[in-house]
Amino acid sequence: MIEVENLVKKFGDATAVDGISFKVRKGEIFGFLGPNGAGKTTTINILVGLSLPSSGIAKIAGLDVTKHPIGIRKRLGIAAQAAYFDHHLSIKDNLFYHGLLYGLPRKELKKRVDTALQWSKLEKYRNKKFHQLSGGMQRRLVVARAMLSDPEILLLDEPTTGLDPQTRRQVWEFIKNLKEAGKTVLLTTHYMEEADLLCDRIAIIDHGRIIASGTPNELKKMLDKNIVIDITLNPEVAGDHIKRDLDIISGVNYVRMESNRIKIGVVDDAIVEQVLKSLIIRTKISEINIIRPTLDDVFLHLTGREIR
């Protein structure tokens, strides 16, 4: 649904996007993950026709973004990072006039506005002004506006920036519903947890270049890092025989035991299950913690620093 090949965008001597290539498949949530200033929004601006590329190719549903800007906009719903609404109008009227700009017939548009408000769970706030809504409601409204034309593809640029953790999770559920509705989503974010939870595949971008891409699990496996099982046993059952039993399991890389606490490094989830089954049969466990590699670890590994 989205194809980008060797895309470059320069502003004078500065290169904001430096030869990136990626594809977004139909019906998936594709994450564009990177720090502020990495080139994410510049790429979005090229895709929606707000900026021309210096070189390279970008296509939406097979259409070149520089040759078919009007045809492309009919296929896209855009939820920009900055939410621009008329503060004198109700949210219902804001949606209505936005739909008119898309050329939607008035009779059909009234139904679409009602559907958008119901879908975003904002119907009882229909007569409120935008500034009277909470942060989470505002972000839901931005996405609902993008859905008015029933687009095939949605571009969500930093959809949860500035939200508190609870509200952010509410918006995440809202975004998951987009995929269930059959939409293709390109999501830009600098939140590792957000990308990990929502995205089918991720491209990590830094300084205008894509430095890695794949599913969240594929990216984490780049680290060749253990999943760590941290287990606390009941004191009366701890013993050296437990360590010996674990050492012989294929896929267990190490077993470290101190008193009644064991740390076990394993290669994948199948071994986690095998280890836990072995321990549950043989001994009594009071606490289990499973520590997995994170996308933060991946970014640190690839760039030598945490995301800024």
Sine and cosine of phi, psi and omega as CSV:
sin_phi,cos_phi,sin_psi,cos_psi,sin_omega,cos_omega
0.00,0.00,-0.52,0.86,0.09,-1.00
-0.77,-0.64,0.77,-0.63,0.04,-1.00
-0.78,-0.63,0.82,-0.57,0.03,-1.00
-0.81,-0.59,0.78,-0.62,-0.06,-1.00
-0.71,-0.71,0.88,-0.48,0.06,-1.00
0.77,0.64,0.70,0.72,-0.07,-1.00
-0.98,0.22,0.75,-0.66,0.00,-1.00
-0.76,-0.65,0.68,-0.73,0.14,-0.99
-0.69,-0.72,0.85,-0.52,0.01,-1.00
-0.91,-0.41,0.59,-0.81,0.17,-0.99
-0.87,-0.50,1.00,-0.08,-0.13,-0.99
0.91,0.42,-0.82,-0.58,0.02,-1.00
-1.00,0.08,-0.16,0.99,-0.04,-1.00
-1.00,0.00,0.70,-0.71,0.04,-1.00
-0.96,-0.28,0.93,-0.37,-0.03,-1.00
-1.00,0.07,-0.59,0.81,0.05,-1.00
-0.78,-0.63,0.82,-0.58,-0.24,-0.97
-0.85,-0.53,0.97,0.26,0.14,-0.99
0.95,0.32,0.68,0.73,-0.06,-1.00
-1.00,0.05,0.49,-0.87,0.07,-1.00
-0.65,-0.76,0.71,-0.71,0.11,-0.99
-0.26,-0.96,0.29,-0.96,0.06,-1.00
-0.75,-0.67,0.61,-0.80,0.07,-1.00
-0.91,-0.41,0.84,-0.54,-0.07,-1.00
-1.00,0.10,0.39,-0.92,0.01,-1.00
-0.87,0.49,0.76,-0.65,0.12,-0.99
0.99,0.14,0.14,0.99,0.00,-1.00
-0.95,-0.33,0.32,-0.95,0.19,-0.98
-0.98,-0.19,0.91,-0.42,-0.04,-1.00
-0.95,-0.30,0.80,-0.59,-0.05,-1.00
-0.99,-0.15,0.73,-0.69,0.11,-0.99
-0.95,-0.32,0.99,-0.17,-0.21,-0.98
-0.95,-0.31,0.79,-0.61,0.04,-1.00
0.01,-1.00,0.21,-0.98,-0.03,-1.00
-0.95,0.31,0.19,-0.98,0.11,-0.99
-0.86,0.51,0.70,-0.71,-0.01,-1.00
1.00,0.08,0.15,0.99,-0.06,-1.00
-0.99,0.16,-0.32,0.95,-0.03,-1.00
0.89,-0.46,0.10,1.00,-0.06,-1.00
-0.91,0.41,-0.81,0.59,-0.06,-1.00
-0.93,0.38,-0.57,0.82,0.07,-1.00
-0.86,0.51,-0.67,0.75,0.04,-1.00
-0.90,0.45,-0.69,0.72,0.04,-1.00
-0.86,0.50,-0.69,0.72,-0.01,-1.00
-0.87,0.49,-0.58,0.82,0.07,-1.00
-0.93,0.37,-0.68,0.74,-0.04,-1.00
-0.90,0.44,-0.55,0.83,-0.04,-1.00
-1.00,-0.07,0.01,1.00,0.07,-1.00
1.00,0.04,0.21,0.98,0.04,-1.00
-1.00,0.08,-0.21,0.98,0.00,-1.00
-0.53,-0.85,0.62,-0.78,0.03,-1.00
-1.00,-0.03,0.65,-0.76,0.05,-1.00
-0.95,0.33,0.48,-0.88,0.11,-0.99
-0.96,0.28,-0.58,0.81,0.10,-1.00
-0.28,-0.96,0.16,-0.99,-0.01,-1.00
1.00,-0.10,0.01,-1.00,-0.09,-1.00
-0.80,-0.60,0.67,-0.74,0.14,-0.99
-0.71,-0.71,0.78,-0.62,-0.02,-1.00
-0.80,-0.60,0.61,-0.79,0.13,-0.99
-0.89,-0.46,0.86,-0.51,-0.02,-1.00
0.76,0.65,0.63,0.78,0.06,-1.00
1.00,0.07,-0.07,1.00,-0.03,-1.00
-0.98,-0.18,0.74,-0.67,0.04,-1.00
-0.93,0.37,0.78,-0.62,-0.11,-0.99
-0.92,0.40,-0.42,0.91,-0.01,-1.00
-1.00,0.07,-0.33,0.95,-0.07,-1.00
-0.97,-0.23,-0.40,0.92,-0.08,-1.00
-0.74,-0.67,0.83,0.56,-0.09,-1.00
-0.89,0.46,-0.61,0.79,-0.03,-1.00
-0.95,0.32,-0.69,0.72,0.02,-1.00
-0.88,0.47,-0.58,0.82,-0.01,-1.00
-0.94,0.35,-0.66,0.75,-0.05,-1.00
-0.89,0.45,-0.46,0.89,0.05,-1.00
-0.94,0.33,-0.35,0.94,-0.02,-1.00
-1.00,-0.07,-0.19,0.98,-0.16,-0.99
-0.94,-0.34,0.56,-0.83,0.30,-0.96
-0.89,-0.46,0.74,-0.68,-0.14,-0.99
-0.85,-0.52,0.86,-0.51,0.10,-0.99
-0.93,-0.36,1.00,-0.09,-0.09,-1.00
-0.97,0.26,0.32,-0.95,0.01,-1.00
-0.90,0.44,-0.65,0.76,0.05,-1.00
-1.00,-0.06,0.79,-0.61,-0.06,-1.00
-0.99,-0.12,0.94,-0.35,-0.01,-1.00
-0.97,-0.23,0.93,-0.37,0.05,-1.00
-0.75,-0.66,0.48,-0.87,0.10,-1.00
-0.96,0.29,0.89,-0.46,-0.09,-1.00
-0.97,0.23,-0.11,0.99,0.04,-1.00
-1.00,-0.03,-0.26,0.97,-0.05,-1.00
-0.98,-0.21,0.44,-0.90,0.14,-0.99
-0.93,0.37,0.29,-0.96,0.02,-1.00
-0.91,0.41,-0.52,0.85,0.06,-1.00
-0.88,0.47,-0.73,0.68,-0.02,-1.00
-0.94,0.33,-0.57,0.82,0.09,-1.00
-0.84,0.54,-0.73,0.68,0.01,-1.00
-0.90,0.43,-0.65,0.76,-0.04,-1.00
-0.88,0.47,-0.75,0.66,-0.04,-1.00
-0.94,0.35,-0.51,0.86,0.09,-1.00
-0.90,0.44,-0.68,0.74,0.03,-1.00
-0.89,0.45,-0.58,0.82,0.05,-1.00
-0.88,0.47,-0.60,0.80,0.03,-1.00
-0.90,0.44,-0.45,0.89,0.06,-1.00
-0.99,0.12,-0.05,1.00,0.02,-1.00
0.98,0.17,0.32,0.95,0.00,-1.00
-0.97,0.26,0.68,-0.74,0.02,-1.00
-0.87,0.49,0.59,-0.80,-0.10,-0.99
-0.86,0.51,-0.69,0.72,-0.04,-1.00
-0.89,0.45,-0.71,0.71,0.01,-1.00
-0.93,0.37,-0.57,0.82,-0.07,-1.00
-0.90,0.43,-0.63,0.78,0.03,-1.00
-0.85,0.52,-0.65,0.76,0.03,-1.00
-0.92,0.39,-0.64,0.77,-0.03,-1.00
-0.92,0.38,-0.62,0.79,0.05,-1.00
-0.89,0.45,-0.71,0.71,0.03,-1.00
-0.87,0.49,-0.68,0.73,0.00,-1.00
-0.90,0.43,-0.68,0.74,0.00,-1.00
-0.89,0.45,-0.65,0.76,0.00,-1.00
-0.93,0.37,-0.63,0.78,0.05,-1.00
-0.92,0.39,-0.70,0.71,-0.06,-1.00
-0.89,0.45,-0.59,0.81,0.00,-1.00
-1.00,0.00,0.09,1.00,0.02,-1.00
0.85,0.52,0.66,0.75,-0.01,-1.00
-0.85,-0.53,0.21,0.98,-0.11,-0.99
-0.87,0.49,-0.55,0.83,-0.02,-1.00
-0.98,0.18,-0.09,1.00,0.06,-1.00
-0.95,-0.30,0.24,0.97,-0.16,-0.99
-0.84,0.55,-0.50,0.87,-0.03,-1.00
-0.99,-0.13,0.10,1.00,0.06,-1.00
-0.99,0.17,0.38,-0.93,0.14,-0.99
-1.00,0.08,0.37,-0.93,-0.06,-1.00
-0.84,0.54,-0.69,0.73,-0.08,-1.00
-0.94,0.33,-0.18,0.98,0.02,-1.00
-1.00,0.04,-0.10,1.00,0.00,-1.00
-1.00,0.01,0.42,-0.91,0.11,-0.99
-0.95,0.33,0.20,-0.98,0.00,-1.00
-0.85,0.52,-0.68,0.73,0.00,-1.00
-0.91,0.41,-0.64,0.77,0.05,-1.00
-0.89,0.45,-0.65,0.76,0.01,-1.00
-0.88,0.48,-0.68,0.73,0.00,-1.00
-0.92,0.39,-0.62,0.79,0.05,-1.00
-0.90,0.44,-0.62,0.79,0.01,-1.00
-0.91,0.40,-0.63,0.78,0.04,-1.00
-0.86,0.51,-0.69,0.72,0.02,-1.00
-0.94,0.35,-0.65,0.76,0.03,-1.00
-0.86,0.50,-0.64,0.77,0.05,-1.00
-0.89,0.46,-0.65,0.76,0.03,-1.00
-0.91,0.42,-0.42,0.91,-0.03,-1.00
-1.00,0.08,-0.15,0.99,-0.12,-0.99
-0.81,0.58,-0.67,0.74,-0.05,-1.00
-1.00,0.10,0.12,0.99,-0.04,-1.00
0.80,0.60,0.83,0.56,-0.09,-1.00
-0.96,0.26,0.39,-0.92,0.08,-1.00
-0.97,0.26,-0.55,0.84,-0.15,-0.99
-0.81,-0.59,0.69,-0.73,0.05,-1.00
-0.87,-0.49,0.73,-0.68,0.09,-1.00
-0.95,-0.31,0.90,-0.43,-0.02,-1.00
-0.92,-0.39,0.95,-0.33,-0.07,-1.00
-0.99,-0.13,0.95,-0.31,0.01,-1.00
0.76,0.65,0.87,0.49,-0.17,-0.99
-0.93,0.36,-0.27,0.96,-0.05,-1.00
-0.85,-0.53,0.26,0.97,0.02,-1.00
-0.86,0.51,0.75,-0.66,0.07,-1.00
1.00,0.09,0.00,1.00,-0.01,-1.00
-1.00,-0.01,0.48,-0.88,0.09,-1.00
-0.96,0.29,0.31,-0.95,-0.10,-1.00
-0.83,0.56,-0.65,0.76,-0.02,-1.00
-0.91,0.41,-0.71,0.70,0.01,-1.00
-0.92,0.40,-0.60,0.80,0.03,-1.00
-0.85,0.52,-0.67,0.74,0.00,-1.00
-0.91,0.41,-0.57,0.82,0.06,-1.00
-0.89,0.46,-0.67,0.74,0.02,-1.00
-0.92,0.38,-0.57,0.82,0.05,-1.00
-0.86,0.52,-0.70,0.71,0.03,-1.00
-0.88,0.48,-0.62,0.79,0.03,-1.00
-0.88,0.47,-0.67,0.74,0.00,-1.00
-0.93,0.36,-0.62,0.79,0.06,-1.00
-0.85,0.53,-0.57,0.82,0.01,-1.00
-0.90,0.43,-0.47,0.88,0.03,-1.00
-0.88,0.47,-0.68,0.73,0.02,-1.00
-0.91,0.41,-0.65,0.76,0.04,-1.00
-0.88,0.47,-0.45,0.89,0.04,-1.00
-0.99,0.13,0.04,1.00,0.06,-1.00
1.00,0.05,0.22,0.98,-0.03,-1.00
-0.99,0.11,0.46,-0.89,0.17,-0.99
-0.99,-0.13,0.76,-0.65,-0.13,-0.99
-0.81,-0.58,0.79,-0.62,0.22,-0.98
-0.96,-0.29,0.89,-0.46,-0.11,-0.99
-0.90,-0.44,0.84,-0.54,0.13,-0.99
-0.99,-0.16,0.62,-0.78,-0.02,-1.00
-0.33,-0.94,0.39,-0.92,0.20,-0.98
-0.90,-0.44,0.19,0.98,0.05,-1.00
-1.00,-0.10,0.91,-0.42,-0.03,-1.00
-0.87,0.49,-0.71,0.70,-0.04,-1.00
-0.88,0.47,-0.62,0.78,0.00,-1.00
-0.88,0.47,-0.74,0.67,0.01,-1.00
-0.89,0.45,-0.67,0.74,-0.03,-1.00
-0.90,0.44,-0.67,0.74,-0.08,-1.00
-0.97,0.25,-0.63,0.78,-0.19,-0.98
-0.99,-0.11,-0.53,0.85,-0.30,-0.95
-1.00,-0.04,0.67,-0.74,0.14,-0.99
-0.96,0.28,-0.67,0.75,0.08,-1.00
-0.66,-0.75,0.38,-0.93,-0.09,-1.00
-0.68,-0.73,0.64,-0.77,0.24,-0.97
-0.92,-0.39,0.83,-0.56,0.05,-1.00
-1.00,-0.02,0.84,-0.54,-0.04,-1.00
-0.88,-0.48,0.66,-0.75,0.04,-1.00
-0.50,-0.87,0.71,-0.70,-0.03,-1.00
0.78,0.63,0.64,0.77,0.10,-1.00
0.99,0.16,0.03,1.00,-0.03,-1.00
-0.85,-0.52,0.61,-0.79,0.13,-0.99
-0.99,0.15,0.87,-0.49,-0.08,-1.00
-0.98,-0.22,-0.21,0.98,0.07,-1.00
-0.20,-0.98,0.45,-0.89,0.07,-1.00
-0.46,-0.89,0.40,-0.92,0.00,-1.00
0.48,-0.88,-0.08,-1.00,0.10,-0.99
-0.94,0.34,0.33,-0.94,0.06,-1.00
-0.80,0.60,-0.67,0.74,-0.02,-1.00
-0.93,0.37,-0.62,0.78,0.03,-1.00
-0.89,0.46,-0.64,0.77,0.01,-1.00
-0.91,0.42,-0.66,0.75,-0.01,-1.00
-0.92,0.39,-0.53,0.85,0.00,-1.00
-0.94,0.33,-0.27,0.96,0.08,-1.00
-0.87,0.50,-0.44,0.90,-0.09,-1.00
-0.97,0.24,-0.31,0.95,-0.11,-0.99
0.79,0.61,0.71,0.70,-0.10,-0.99
-0.92,-0.39,0.58,-0.81,-0.03,-1.00
-0.95,0.32,0.53,-0.85,0.36,-0.93
-0.99,0.16,0.77,-0.64,-0.06,-1.00
-0.96,-0.27,0.82,-0.58,0.10,-0.99
-0.98,-0.19,0.90,-0.43,-0.02,-1.00
-0.96,-0.28,0.93,-0.37,-0.14,-0.99
-0.85,-0.53,0.71,-0.70,0.14,-0.99
-0.95,-0.31,0.85,-0.53,0.00,-1.00
-1.00,-0.08,0.38,-0.93,0.20,-0.98
-0.88,0.47,0.73,-0.68,-0.13,-0.99
-0.81,0.58,-0.56,0.83,-0.11,-0.99
-0.96,0.28,-0.22,0.97,-0.06,-1.00
-0.95,-0.30,-0.11,0.99,-0.03,-1.00
-0.92,0.40,0.62,-0.79,0.02,-1.00
-0.12,-0.99,0.30,-0.96,-0.05,-1.00
-0.90,0.44,-0.43,0.90,-0.03,-1.00
-0.89,0.45,-0.48,0.88,0.01,-1.00
-0.91,0.41,-0.70,0.71,0.03,-1.00
-0.88,0.47,-0.67,0.74,0.00,-1.00
-0.89,0.46,-0.66,0.75,0.00,-1.00
-0.90,0.44,-0.60,0.80,-0.02,-1.00
-0.97,0.26,-0.58,0.82,-0.04,-1.00
-0.87,0.50,-0.47,0.88,-0.08,-1.00
-1.00,0.05,-0.07,1.00,0.02,-1.00
-0.98,0.21,0.81,-0.58,0.03,-1.00
-0.91,0.41,0.75,-0.66,-0.03,-1.00
0.98,-0.19,-0.14,0.99,0.12,-0.99
-1.00,0.00,0.88,-0.47,-0.07,-1.00
-1.00,0.05,-0.53,0.85,0.06,-1.00
-0.34,-0.94,0.41,-0.91,0.10,-1.00
-0.73,-0.69,0.87,-0.49,0.03,-1.00
-0.88,-0.48,0.83,-0.55,-0.10,-0.99
-0.83,-0.56,0.81,-0.59,0.10,-1.00
-0.76,-0.65,0.91,-0.42,-0.04,-1.00
0.83,0.56,-0.87,-0.50,-0.03,-1.00
-0.98,-0.22,0.31,0.95,0.00,-1.00
-0.90,-0.44,0.72,-0.70,-0.02,-1.00
-0.82,-0.57,0.70,-0.71,0.18,-0.98
-0.90,-0.43,0.81,-0.59,-0.09,-1.00
-0.83,-0.56,0.84,-0.54,0.06,-1.00
-1.00,-0.09,0.83,-0.55,-0.04,-1.00
-0.78,-0.63,0.26,-0.97,-0.14,-0.99
-1.00,0.05,-0.51,0.86,-0.04,-1.00
-0.36,-0.93,0.01,-1.00,-0.10,-1.00
-0.91,0.41,-0.52,0.86,0.02,-1.00
-0.88,0.47,-0.62,0.79,0.01,-1.00
-0.96,0.29,-0.56,0.83,0.09,-1.00
-0.82,0.57,-0.75,0.66,-0.02,-1.00
-0.88,0.47,-0.67,0.74,-0.01,-1.00
-0.90,0.43,-0.68,0.73,0.00,-1.00
-0.90,0.44,-0.72,0.70,-0.03,-1.00
-0.90,0.43,-0.65,0.76,0.06,-1.00
-0.87,0.49,-0.68,0.74,0.00,-1.00
-0.88,0.47,-0.68,0.73,-0.04,-1.00
-0.95,0.30,-0.64,0.77,-0.02,-1.00
-0.89,0.46,-0.59,0.81,0.02,-1.00
-0.93,0.37,-0.62,0.78,-0.18,-0.98
-1.00,-0.07,-0.37,0.93,-0.16,-0.99
-0.46,-0.89,0.05,-1.00,0.01,-1.00
-0.96,-0.27,0.78,-0.63,-0.06,-1.00
-0.94,-0.34,0.71,-0.70,0.04,-1.00
-0.98,-0.20,-0.40,0.92,-0.02,-1.00
-0.38,-0.92,0.63,-0.78,0.05,-1.00
-0.75,-0.66,0.76,-0.66,0.16,-0.99
-0.78,-0.62,0.75,-0.66,0.03,-1.00
-0.93,-0.37,0.87,-0.50,-0.08,-1.00
-0.94,-0.34,0.90,-0.44,-0.07,-1.00
-0.95,-0.32,0.42,-0.91,0.15,-0.99
-0.87,0.50,0.54,-0.84,-0.03,-1.00
-0.89,-0.46,0.22,-0.98,0.09,-1.00
-0.91,0.41,-0.46,0.89,0.13,-0.99
-0.86,0.52,-0.69,0.73,0.04,-1.00
-0.87,0.49,-0.66,0.75,0.00,-1.00
-0.89,0.46,-0.73,0.68,-0.03,-1.00
-0.89,0.45,-0.67,0.74,0.03,-1.00
-0.88,0.47,-0.65,0.76,0.00,-1.00
-0.91,0.42,-0.65,0.76,-0.09,-1.00
-0.98,0.21,-0.53,0.85,-0.14,-0.99
-0.91,-0.41,-0.25,0.97,-0.03,-1.00
0.99,0.16,0.15,0.99,0.03,-1.00
-0.46,-0.89,0.30,-0.95,0.09,-1.00
-0.97,0.24,0.34,-0.94,-0.01,-1.00
-0.89,0.45,0.71,-0.71,-0.10,-1.00
-1.00,-0.02,0.00,0.00,0.00,0.00
